[in-house]
Amino acid sequence: MLDEYILLTYPVLVGGGTPFFTPLDNWVNLKLLDTQSFPNGVLLTRYEARR
């Protein structure tokens, strides 16, 4: 189990591909900790996994 997720989102259009996360058996309850945006459009988000 992970305690924290840090995601970088790039503004790109794609037509398909492999999903980032595999299907889950249960919902994962996340709390948003921080967001940061950069001049090039990239968005950083930090989430904490609640138990």
JOJO-V975819 format. One record per run of one state. SS is the DSSP state (2 for helix, 1 for strand, 0 for the rest). FROM is the first residue (numbers start at 0). LEN is the number of residues. If there is no record, write none. Layout:
ss:SS from:FROM len:LEN
ss:SS from:FROM len:LEN
//
This chain:
ss:0 from:0 len:3
ss:1 from:3 len:6
ss:0 from:9 len:20
ss:1 from:29 len:8
ss:0 from:37 len:5
ss:1 from:42 len:7
ss:0 from:49 len:2
//
